[in-house]
Amino acid sequence: MTAPDPVAALRADLPAIQRLVYLNTGTAGPLPTPVHGAMVEALDTDLARGRATGRRFRLLAERRDALREALATLLGVRPEQCTLTAGTVDGIRRAAGAADIATGDVVVTTSMEHPEVLAFLRELAAERAARLLVVDLDGVGPADVPDAVAVRLPDRIRLAVVSHVAYATGSLLPVTDLGDLVRGRGGVLIVDGAQAAGALAVDVAASGADFYALPGQKWLCGPEGTGVLVSRDPTPALDIRLPSGVQVAGLLAALAWRASYGEAWLARRVADGAARLHAGLAAVPGITVLTPDRHAGLVSVRVAGHPSVEVARQLGAAGVLTRDVAAVDATRLCVAPFTTTEEITSVTRILTDLASTGARR
């Protein structure tokens, strides 16, 4: 008897990818059928039985506890270290609040950080009369990041926020080394894990983070408005009992769906596919791959003669869902566990043809 194909089974649970080459999981993953079903069931129960019964509140508390346990298993921590949040920025806001920033404190981040996080840190620094230091990492390879950051840091800092995986390029940053560096200057390290968890195996305990924030809707393929903040030390006061019952049911279902395939297998699929796409595009004249060799599931490219927004539009017209990243003028391609070799070949061919027209301009 022929063994069932896990890739085919995985893809069958994702209706959105039946009509698209879905390369934008780094923005929001496609919604799996079991996740949709769990959310609809929770909503139907609220409709039929009301939302103010003791039974409902007890069930919601149990499911929130179960969600913390599932997230803790995924991330290599204890459930009491997990605070449910409304997403990455919400988690970073709560962690920064726990850091108790005061007048004159130094807050550090890098030019690789997501614009929403940068906007929050500017707001925080202005509100607390703190100094925000944004370390420019343009052109700096992942291995050189700690040295590049170290030479810019003052002797004492209060807080640092860095990405585990750079949202614009997919660069995998050495967060463990950065954690040692930050704590050596008296600071607290918050890691933005938005492009890491679900794309690669994440061990928060080994990451060097004092706080690690991530969302549910990206690589985990859970509902929007969900996430988790992991604290090095349990901090239950941070938990304001988010998200809703429908969201909890959805994220629980997403984690169970992933677990049925095995996190190690899913991570290998991402790594192998991203490496194949990276190598294929790097060999094409007229295409510049911004993503370094040490990367996660994101591959960002520039095509000579074509602005990134045009490249994304051309891919969209061919049924390939991507996004452009204005900060680096690149088109970002997200390779997920469900991405096939045939899809990678097709996208490489489309970009190769586009690069050839740019060369003739």
QUIRABEL-V593074 format. One record per residue. PHI is phi in whole degrees, 0 to 359 (999 if undefined). NEAR is the number of other ideal C-beta (glycine too) atoms within 8 Angstrom. D_FIRST is the distance of its C-alpha to the first C-alpha in Angstrom with 2 decimals. Layout:
BEGIN
phi=PHI near=NEAR d_first=D_FIRST
phi=PHI near=NEAR d_first=D_FIRST
END
This chain:
BEGIN
phi=999 near=2 d_first=0.00
phi=285 near=3 d_first=3.81
phi=292 near=4 d_first=6.37
phi=297 near=6 d_first=9.12
phi=276 near=6 d_first=12.15
phi=294 near=8 d_first=15.06
phi=294 near=10 d_first=17.67
phi=297 near=8 d_first=16.68
phi=295 near=9 d_first=16.74
phi=301 near=11 d_first=20.03
phi=293 near=11 d_first=21.52
phi=296 near=6 d_first=20.70
phi=276 near=9 d_first=22.99
phi=235 near=15 d_first=25.84
phi=303 near=6 d_first=27.47
phi=298 near=9 d_first=30.23
phi=274 near=11 d_first=28.13
phi=288 near=7 d_first=26.89
phi=242 near=5 d_first=30.34
phi=224 near=9 d_first=31.48
phi=272 near=11 d_first=30.74
phi=267 near=13 d_first=31.57
phi=243 near=15 d_first=33.43
phi=224 near=11 d_first=35.84
phi=298 near=15 d_first=34.12
phi=293 near=13 d_first=37.17
phi=265 near=7 d_first=39.22
phi=200 near=7 d_first=36.87
phi=286 near=12 d_first=33.11
phi=296 near=11 d_first=31.37
phi=277 near=10 d_first=31.21
phi=289 near=12 d_first=27.76
phi=304 near=9 d_first=27.22
phi=297 near=11 d_first=27.11
phi=290 near=16 d_first=30.40
phi=302 near=10 d_first=32.00
phi=298 near=9 d_first=30.98
phi=294 near=12 d_first=32.45
phi=291 near=14 d_first=35.64
phi=296 near=8 d_first=36.10
phi=298 near=9 d_first=35.62
phi=295 near=13 d_first=38.24
phi=292 near=9 d_first=40.59
phi=296 near=8 d_first=40.22
phi=296 near=9 d_first=41.04
phi=298 near=12 d_first=44.14
phi=296 near=6 d_first=45.09
phi=280 near=5 d_first=44.79
phi=247 near=8 d_first=46.18
phi=87 near=6 d_first=48.51
phi=239 near=5 d_first=48.68
phi=228 near=4 d_first=51.48
phi=262 near=8 d_first=50.26
phi=298 near=5 d_first=50.15
phi=299 near=7 d_first=46.61
phi=297 near=14 d_first=45.47
phi=294 near=8 d_first=47.22
phi=295 near=8 d_first=45.78
phi=297 near=9 d_first=42.23
phi=295 near=10 d_first=42.88
phi=297 near=8 d_first=44.25
phi=297 near=8 d_first=41.19
phi=289 near=12 d_first=38.85
phi=295 near=11 d_first=40.99
phi=298 near=9 d_first=40.77
phi=296 near=9 d_first=36.97
phi=293 near=13 d_first=36.94
phi=300 near=13 d_first=39.16
phi=296 near=9 d_first=36.86
phi=294 near=12 d_first=33.77
phi=293 near=13 d_first=35.81
phi=297 near=13 d_first=37.17
phi=297 near=6 d_first=33.72
phi=299 near=11 d_first=32.77
phi=256 near=14 d_first=36.07
phi=74 near=9 d_first=36.70
phi=228 near=10 d_first=39.80
phi=262 near=7 d_first=41.11
phi=305 near=10 d_first=41.12
phi=290 near=7 d_first=44.90
phi=272 near=12 d_first=44.95
phi=258 near=14 d_first=43.21
phi=251 near=13 d_first=45.37
phi=286 near=14 d_first=43.81
phi=227 near=15 d_first=45.30
phi=265 near=8 d_first=45.37
phi=145 near=13 d_first=44.05
phi=297 near=15 d_first=44.83
phi=295 near=10 d_first=48.49
phi=301 near=13 d_first=49.13
phi=297 near=16 d_first=47.83
phi=295 near=16 d_first=49.98
phi=301 near=9 d_first=52.97
phi=293 near=12 d_first=52.63
phi=295 near=16 d_first=52.22
phi=296 near=14 d_first=55.24
phi=297 near=8 d_first=57.19
phi=291 near=10 d_first=56.50
phi=285 near=10 d_first=57.80
phi=56 near=5 d_first=61.24
phi=292 near=12 d_first=62.42
phi=236 near=8 d_first=66.22
phi=306 near=6 d_first=68.94
phi=88 near=6 d_first=68.81
phi=294 near=12 d_first=65.32
phi=258 near=12 d_first=63.14
phi=248 near=17 d_first=59.74
phi=241 near=16 d_first=57.50
phi=214 near=14 d_first=54.58
phi=232 near=13 d_first=53.44
phi=291 near=8 d_first=53.39
phi=275 near=12 d_first=49.57
phi=285 near=15 d_first=49.58
phi=294 near=10 d_first=48.56
phi=304 near=7 d_first=51.56
phi=294 near=7 d_first=51.26
phi=290 near=14 d_first=51.49
phi=301 near=11 d_first=54.39
phi=297 near=8 d_first=56.16
phi=298 near=12 d_first=55.83
phi=294 near=14 d_first=57.16
phi=295 near=9 d_first=60.11
phi=298 near=8 d_first=60.83
phi=297 near=13 d_first=60.61
phi=297 near=13 d_first=62.91
phi=294 near=7 d_first=65.46
phi=294 near=6 d_first=65.43
phi=260 near=10 d_first=65.90
phi=56 near=7 d_first=68.17
phi=262 near=14 d_first=65.70
phi=257 near=8 d_first=65.10
phi=260 near=11 d_first=61.80
phi=248 near=12 d_first=60.87
phi=257 near=10 d_first=58.14
phi=279 near=12 d_first=57.18
phi=283 near=6 d_first=56.48
phi=249 near=11 d_first=53.33
phi=300 near=5 d_first=53.33
phi=81 near=3 d_first=52.24
phi=268 near=7 d_first=51.54
phi=288 near=7 d_first=48.29
phi=307 near=10 d_first=46.27
phi=294 near=6 d_first=47.48
phi=266 near=8 d_first=51.07
phi=300 near=15 d_first=50.95
phi=304 near=10 d_first=52.43
phi=294 near=7 d_first=55.39
phi=296 near=11 d_first=55.95
phi=287 near=14 d_first=56.04
phi=302 near=8 d_first=58.15
phi=290 near=6 d_first=60.98
phi=262 near=7 d_first=61.35
phi=277 near=12 d_first=61.35
phi=287 near=7 d_first=64.59
phi=296 near=4 d_first=65.14
phi=232 near=8 d_first=64.21
phi=226 near=15 d_first=61.67
phi=257 near=13 d_first=60.60
phi=209 near=14 d_first=57.21
phi=227 near=13 d_first=54.62
phi=236 near=15 d_first=51.72
phi=224 near=15 d_first=49.13
phi=275 near=15 d_first=45.66
phi=286 near=14 d_first=42.69
phi=232 near=18 d_first=41.29
phi=294 near=11 d_first=43.85
phi=294 near=12 d_first=43.15
phi=274 near=11 d_first=44.60
phi=236 near=13 d_first=42.99
phi=82 near=15 d_first=40.11
phi=300 near=12 d_first=42.11
phi=268 near=11 d_first=41.02
phi=269 near=13 d_first=44.27
phi=279 near=10 d_first=45.14
phi=292 near=13 d_first=45.85
phi=297 near=9 d_first=46.20
phi=296 near=10 d_first=49.05
phi=294 near=16 d_first=50.55
phi=297 near=14 d_first=50.51
phi=298 near=9 d_first=52.50
phi=295 near=12 d_first=54.88
phi=294 near=13 d_first=55.46
phi=293 near=11 d_first=56.06
phi=295 near=6 d_first=58.39
phi=258 near=11 d_first=60.53
phi=84 near=7 d_first=60.48
phi=260 near=13 d_first=58.00
phi=250 near=12 d_first=54.99
phi=255 near=16 d_first=51.78
phi=255 near=17 d_first=49.70
phi=255 near=16 d_first=46.43
phi=274 near=15 d_first=45.08
phi=259 near=15 d_first=41.31
phi=300 near=14 d_first=40.56
phi=255 near=16 d_first=38.54
phi=249 near=13 d_first=37.02
phi=297 near=11 d_first=35.29
phi=98 near=10 d_first=31.80
phi=267 near=15 d_first=31.98
phi=215 near=11 d_first=32.17
phi=291 near=6 d_first=32.17
phi=244 near=13 d_first=35.60
phi=246 near=8 d_first=37.39
phi=298 near=13 d_first=40.61
phi=300 near=6 d_first=42.20
phi=265 near=7 d_first=42.01
phi=278 near=13 d_first=43.00
phi=87 near=11 d_first=46.72
phi=276 near=13 d_first=47.10
phi=280 near=10 d_first=49.57
phi=222 near=16 d_first=47.91
phi=225 near=14 d_first=44.59
phi=246 near=19 d_first=44.11
phi=207 near=14 d_first=41.10
phi=258 near=10 d_first=40.02
phi=265 near=17 d_first=37.13
phi=271 near=13 d_first=36.74
phi=273 near=13 d_first=35.89
phi=291 near=13 d_first=32.89
phi=280 near=15 d_first=32.05
phi=60 near=15 d_first=31.71
phi=262 near=13 d_first=33.85
phi=288 near=15 d_first=36.93
phi=292 near=7 d_first=40.11
phi=77 near=10 d_first=43.02
phi=233 near=17 d_first=41.06
phi=174 near=14 d_first=41.07
phi=213 near=14 d_first=41.97
phi=245 near=16 d_first=44.74
phi=261 near=15 d_first=44.13
phi=252 near=13 d_first=47.34
phi=303 near=7 d_first=47.91
phi=247 near=5 d_first=49.98
phi=305 near=7 d_first=49.24
phi=225 near=8 d_first=51.45
phi=299 near=7 d_first=50.91
phi=295 near=4 d_first=53.96
phi=287 near=12 d_first=52.04
phi=278 near=8 d_first=49.66
phi=256 near=4 d_first=51.15
phi=65 near=5 d_first=48.24
phi=263 near=9 d_first=46.43
phi=267 near=11 d_first=44.26
phi=285 near=7 d_first=44.12
phi=298 near=11 d_first=41.84
phi=295 near=11 d_first=39.84
phi=292 near=13 d_first=39.41
phi=299 near=16 d_first=38.53
phi=300 near=13 d_first=35.81
phi=293 near=17 d_first=34.42
phi=290 near=16 d_first=34.48
phi=300 near=13 d_first=32.99
phi=294 near=15 d_first=30.07
phi=296 near=16 d_first=29.73
phi=292 near=14 d_first=29.65
phi=293 near=10 d_first=27.09
phi=299 near=13 d_first=24.87
phi=296 near=13 d_first=25.25
phi=298 near=9 d_first=24.71
phi=293 near=6 d_first=21.30
phi=263 near=10 d_first=20.19
phi=96 near=7 d_first=22.48
phi=297 near=9 d_first=25.84
phi=296 near=7 d_first=25.29
phi=295 near=10 d_first=22.29
phi=298 near=12 d_first=24.34
phi=295 near=11 d_first=27.35
phi=296 near=8 d_first=25.58
phi=300 near=13 d_first=24.42
phi=296 near=15 d_first=28.08
phi=298 near=11 d_first=29.54
phi=293 near=8 d_first=27.40
phi=293 near=15 d_first=27.92
phi=295 near=15 d_first=31.61
phi=296 near=8 d_first=32.15
phi=295 near=10 d_first=30.62
phi=294 near=14 d_first=32.82
phi=301 near=13 d_first=35.82
phi=295 near=8 d_first=35.61
phi=296 near=11 d_first=35.12
phi=286 near=13 d_first=38.05
phi=297 near=8 d_first=40.29
phi=272 near=5 d_first=40.20
phi=266 near=11 d_first=41.53
phi=300 near=5 d_first=45.33
phi=91 near=10 d_first=46.96
phi=249 near=14 d_first=44.42
phi=253 near=6 d_first=45.47
phi=268 near=10 d_first=42.84
phi=281 near=10 d_first=44.67
phi=288 near=12 d_first=41.83
phi=287 near=8 d_first=42.35
phi=295 near=4 d_first=39.84
phi=267 near=8 d_first=39.51
phi=213 near=15 d_first=37.95
phi=250 near=13 d_first=35.46
phi=268 near=18 d_first=33.67
phi=259 near=19 d_first=36.73
phi=232 near=15 d_first=37.83
phi=251 near=15 d_first=41.28
phi=225 near=15 d_first=42.81
phi=243 near=10 d_first=46.03
phi=246 near=13 d_first=46.22
phi=305 near=10 d_first=49.56
phi=85 near=9 d_first=51.73
phi=224 near=11 d_first=49.77
phi=300 near=7 d_first=50.46
phi=299 near=13 d_first=47.44
phi=295 near=8 d_first=47.88
phi=290 near=8 d_first=47.75
phi=299 near=16 d_first=44.57
phi=298 near=12 d_first=42.90
phi=294 near=8 d_first=44.28
phi=295 near=11 d_first=43.02
phi=296 near=15 d_first=39.50
phi=300 near=10 d_first=39.73
phi=296 near=6 d_first=40.78
phi=268 near=7 d_first=37.60
phi=84 near=8 d_first=35.46
phi=248 near=12 d_first=35.18
phi=271 near=10 d_first=36.35
phi=222 near=14 d_first=38.36
phi=208 near=9 d_first=41.83
phi=265 near=13 d_first=44.91
phi=242 near=13 d_first=46.67
phi=299 near=7 d_first=50.38
phi=300 near=6 d_first=51.40
phi=236 near=9 d_first=50.02
phi=47 near=9 d_first=49.87
phi=222 near=13 d_first=46.17
phi=258 near=15 d_first=43.04
phi=258 near=15 d_first=40.42
phi=245 near=12 d_first=36.70
phi=254 near=13 d_first=34.34
phi=266 near=13 d_first=30.86
phi=254 near=15 d_first=28.61
phi=299 near=11 d_first=25.06
phi=272 near=12 d_first=23.97
phi=288 near=12 d_first=25.84
phi=263 near=8 d_first=23.79
phi=299 near=7 d_first=24.72
phi=297 near=6 d_first=25.52
phi=293 near=10 d_first=27.90
phi=297 near=14 d_first=29.58
phi=297 near=9 d_first=30.10
phi=296 near=10 d_first=31.53
phi=294 near=14 d_first=33.92
phi=299 near=12 d_first=35.04
phi=294 near=8 d_first=35.84
phi=299 near=12 d_first=37.82
phi=291 near=15 d_first=39.82
phi=297 near=10 d_first=40.43
phi=297 near=8 d_first=41.90
phi=294 near=12 d_first=43.97
phi=297 near=15 d_first=45.28
phi=292 near=9 d_first=46.39
phi=287 near=10 d_first=48.48
phi=294 near=12 d_first=50.02
phi=293 near=10 d_first=51.09
phi=272 near=5 d_first=52.99
phi=287 near=5 d_first=54.89
END
